[in-house]
């Protein structure tokens, strides 16, 4: 067995322990953080080039990172998915190239100092991205980077295995348990798409822009749309509050 195979075997042993090989998504995230010595880890699923939600996260810090990326549509997981390449930011406070202008400030306020995104892919099938975060700045070591790549591959394959027996169009119970897929946001996006005669992706962009511009949580805006107290007018493209 070569060095790569030994690394993979070591990480799989860490994942399954002395059990029968079965594990949940929460354990998957925990091992991703533990194997790479990170402060937290999360897994974001993507579809149609947009984030669908968080499959799992290890703590409040990683949960916030997942929430910010979904709400703002930017961050390391989003870029890693689109670029199909690891996205590494070892110093969020003083980056060499400023990026994620909306994402950075709340992430830093929450104590995040470094973030790393790794795409989840099996063959030509792209699933999302693994997010790693740390409460101190600094690059990944060679071993940490290698372990993160292997854990991203293990995670992607585990998602496909867990989803294999699910009915068409439905998410497997093992994946949905403990996940946060923001169903109200997706429902609201569909309603706004009808109101503005747009595609669902463009409607989600409008929702995000409205939430960001009014300094409101995306889920809160979505609930107003679903509750029909907020409607986007097709003629003007502007939101209209209703009693």
C-alpha positions, -999 to 999 in steps of 0.1 A, spaced: 0 0 0 14 34 -10 15 65 11 -18 77 -3 -35 44 5 -21 44 40 -34 79 45 -68 69 33 -69 38 55 -58 58 86 -86 83 80 -112 56 74 -102 39 107 -106 73 124 -141 76 109 -155 42 116 -135 34 148 -142 -1 161 -178 -1 147 -194 -19 118 -186 7 93 -218 27 97 -216 64 106 -237 95 103 -231 128 87 -223 144 121 -195 120 126 -183 127 91 -179 164 99 -163 157 133 -136 136 117 -130 162 90 -122 187 117 -103 163 139 -81 149 111 -71 183 99 -68 199 134 -93 226 126 -116 245 149 -146 234 129 -159 217 97 -190 218 77 -204 202 45 -224 223 21 -245 206 -7 -249 225 -40 -272 220 -69 -277 240 -101 -247 261 -91 -264 273 -59 -260 263 -23 -289 240 -11 -279 240 25 -257 225 52 -254 187 55 -236 190 88 -214 212 110 -194 206 141 -200 236 163 -214 272 163 -185 286 144 -188 261 115 -226 264 116 -223 302 112 -199 298 83 -224 275 65 -253 299 72 -233 329 59 -224 312 27 -260 301 21 -275 335 29 -249 356 10 -240 333 -18 -203 337 -13 -175 321 6 -148 294 3 -173 265 -3 -191 285 -31 -158 293 -48 -144 257 -43 -175 243 -60 -174 266 -89 -136 265 -95 -134 227 -88 -103 234 -68 -94 240 -31 -99 276 -20 -75 285 8 -77 317 29 -51 315 57 -56 350 69 -92 362 68 -84 395 86 -55 405 64 -59 386 31 -34 390 3 -64 396 -21 -96 409 -5 -126 388 -14 -160 378 1 -167 414 11 -201 406 27 -189 373 42 -157 384 58 -169 409 85 -194 386 103 -171 356 100 -142 376 116 -166 389 143 -174 353 151 -138 345 157 -129 329 124 -94 337 112 -88 312 84 -111 293 61 -105 265 36 -129 251 10 -125 217 -8 -148 206 -36 -168 174 -32 -168 154 -64 -170 118 -76 -160 116 -113 -181 142 -132 -206 144 -103 -202 176 -83 -220 176 -49 -208 206 -29 -178 215 -8 -162 207 25 -155 238 47 -128 239 73 -123 269 96 -99 279 123 -97 304 151 -62 315 143 -45 325 110 -20 304 91 -17 281 61 -24 244 61 6 222 65 13 197 37 -2 169 58 -33 189 67 -39 197 30 -34 161 20 -57 149 48 -84 175 38 -83 163 1 -87 126 12 -115 135 36 -133 155 9 -131 124 -13 -144 101 14 -172 126 22 -183 128 -14 -184 90 -18 -202 86 15 -229 111 3 -235 90 -28 -236 58 -9 -261 72 17 -283 86 -11 -282 55 -33 -314 39 -20 -335 71 -17 -366 74 -39 -360 96 -70 -362 133 -62 -360 127 -24 -331 131 0 -321 100 20 -331 101 56 -295 95 67 -286 128 49 -315 149 60 -312 140 97 -295 170 114 -292 189 81 -303 224 74 -316 228 39 -335 261 43 -368 248 28 -386 281 35 -359 299 14 -363 275 -15 -401 279 -13 -398 316 -12 -375 316 -42 -401 297 -62 -427 322 -53 -405 352 -62 -396 334 -95 -433 334 -104 -439 370 -92 -410 384 -113 -411 358 -141 -375 348 -135 -357 316 -130 -354 302 -95 -317 310 -93 -323 346 -103 -351 348 -78 -328 336 -50 -303 363 -59 -331 389 -56 -340 375 -21 -304 377 -10 -300 412 -23 -331 423 -5 -321 407 28 -286 421 26 -298 456 16 -322 457 45 -298 440 70 -323 412 76 -317 374 79 -325 356 46 -348 331 63 -368 359 79 -373 376 45 -383 342 30 -409 337 58 -424 370 49 -426 360 12 -442 326 21 -466 343 45 -475 368 17 -466 399 37 -438 406 12 -442 404 -25 -419 414 -54 -437 434 -80 -432 423 -116 -437 458 -130 -410 475 -109 -390 446 -96 -392 461 -62 -405 444 -30 -439 454 -17 -448 450 20 -484 441 27 -503 441 59 
